[in-house]
Amino acid sequence: MSDSPASADPWRDADAQPNIAQLAKTLEVRGRAPAHARLRRRFLRFVPVRAGDRVLEVGPGTGTVLRDLAALVGRRGAVVGVDPSRYLVRAARTLCRATPGGRITVRLGDGARLPFAAGRFDTALAITVILHVADPLTVVREMARVVRPGGRVGLQDQDFGLVAAAHPDRALTERILSGVAARIYAEPHSGRRLPALLRAVGLERVRVRSDVYQDTTLEPFTQSFLERRAENAVRFGIVDAATAARWLDGFNALVADGAFVLTMNYFGAVGVKPPASR
Ligand SMILES: C[S@@+](CC[C@H](N)C(=O)[O-])C[C@H]1O[C@@H](n2cnc3c(N)ncnc32)[C@H](O)[C@@H]1O
């Protein structure tokens, strides 16, 4: 389903990745990381998602957000996910099967061509998705189309210009983190640009909430994030394998000293669809 087969971003076309099972696992590991679960739920309250709402999530992956949404909308509400990856749609259906709360439906589809009539949902969300899509404006325009007048569109993304990591070699850390993000993502600063995207499709009363993922113990999600950055730094020729290994060892030494710190900024933005008559 990728519009850009040459993209280095694995989430552009998850089904084409040989390590799709591992990628899916990272979504679940991230979803369960307490700091990540807190910032995701703070964003859902900020939107806000309410009991009885009909909510669409574009790009649900394995469904960590779908499960939170089902609890928020309750039995009177409904939650629908649309993802272009067959593997992830199957995984989300399995993982969401026994979830209490609102009914969860997961469909195969592309956020740039949502398979729904206009005005069908109270709220449409994309969480760590806009960063990955080939044409963010088209996806956000589609999200605005399928919510009712007065309904909300909410976006949340990391901003890879705002990752701070303590490390004895500061220059190497900057070279790897910025260098890899610039080669993978069309817009590594996606987070801070979300409010402008909402305004560009005609949404009103746009509000912004920034939040921070913080880890001081090198949790499994952070560890896999740093390992993937190291692997990609070698793949893109930013550093050699020995330097990448030395970089990872630097973090482990900090953990041993109780001095590990990594933060990553997330931006959330919400806009309201104006009444149809204006
Ligand atoms: C990083 S994952 C985020 C999953 C989930 N929202 C979460 O926070 O755990 C990105 C997801 O966006 C999906 N995706 C990529 N391109 C898409 C598109 N054009 N339309 C809808 N989803 C897309 C991917 O298949 C993947 O499931």
The ligand as an SDF file (V2000), in Angstrom:
LIG
                    3D

 27 29  0  0  0  0  0  0  0  0999 V2000
    3.8380    3.5980   14.6650 C   0  0  0  0  0  0  0  0  0  0  0  0
    2.3830    2.7370   14.2120 S   0  0  0  0  0  0  0  0  0  0  0  0
    1.2000    3.4320   15.3760 C   0  0  0  0  0  0  0  0  0  0  0  0
    0.1410    2.4500   15.8150 C   0  0  0  0  0  0  0  0  0  0  0  0
   -0.8170    2.9310   16.8960 C   0  0  0  0  0  0  0  0  0  0  0  0
   -1.5130    4.1330   16.5340 N   0  0  0  0  0  0  0  0  0  0  0  0
   -0.1080    3.1310   18.2150 C   0  0  0  0  0  0  0  0  0  0  0  0
    0.0850    4.2720   18.6410 O   0  0  0  0  0  0  0  0  0  0  0  0
    0.2900    2.1080   18.8150 O   0  0  0  0  0  0  0  0  0  0  0  0
    1.9200    3.4980   12.6790 C   0  0  0  0  0  0  0  0  0  0  0  0
    0.7010    2.8520   12.0440 C   0  0  0  0  0  0  0  0  0  0  0  0
    0.2440    3.6560   10.9480 O   0  0  0  0  0  0  0  0  0  0  0  0
   -0.1840    2.7830    9.9190 C   0  0  0  0  0  0  0  0  0  0  0  0
   -0.1910    3.5120    8.6440 N   0  0  0  0  0  0  0  0  0  0  0  0
    0.8260    3.7700    7.8010 C   0  0  0  0  0  0  0  0  0  0  0  0
    0.3950    4.4100    6.6970 N   0  0  0  0  0  0  0  0  0  0  0  0
   -0.9550    4.5740    6.8620 C   0  0  0  0  0  0  0  0  0  0  0  0
   -1.9810    5.1430    6.0560 C   0  0  0  0  0  0  0  0  0  0  0  0
   -1.7290    5.6850    4.8590 N   0  0  0  0  0  0  0  0  0  0  0  0
   -3.2500    5.1080    6.5250 N   0  0  0  0  0  0  0  0  0  0  0  0
   -3.5300    4.5520    7.7290 C   0  0  0  0  0  0  0  0  0  0  0  0
   -2.5860    4.0050    8.5300 N   0  0  0  0  0  0  0  0  0  0  0  0
   -1.3140    4.0010    8.0990 C   0  0  0  0  0  0  0  0  0  0  0  0
    0.8090    1.6450    9.9850 C   0  0  0  0  0  0  0  0  0  0  0  0
    0.3840    0.4840    9.2890 O   0  0  0  0  0  0  0  0  0  0  0  0
    0.9200    1.4580   11.5040 C   0  0  0  0  0  0  0  0  0  0  0  0
   -0.0860    0.6100   11.9670 O   0  0  0  0  0  0  0  0  0  0  0  0
  1  2  1  0
  2  3  1  0
  2 10  1  0
  3  4  1  0
  4  5  1  0
  5  6  1  0
  5  7  1  0
  7  8  2  0
  7  9  1  0
 10 11  1  0
 11 12  1  0
 11 26  1  0
 12 13  1  0
 13 14  1  0
 13 24  1  0
 14 15  1  0
 14 23  1  0
 15 16  2  0
 16 17  1  0
 17 18  1  0
 17 23  2  0
 18 19  1  0
 18 20  2  0
 20 21  1  0
 21 22  2  0
 22 23  1  0
 24 25  1  0
 24 26  1  0
 26 27  1  0
M  CHG  2   2   1   9  -1
M  END
$$$$
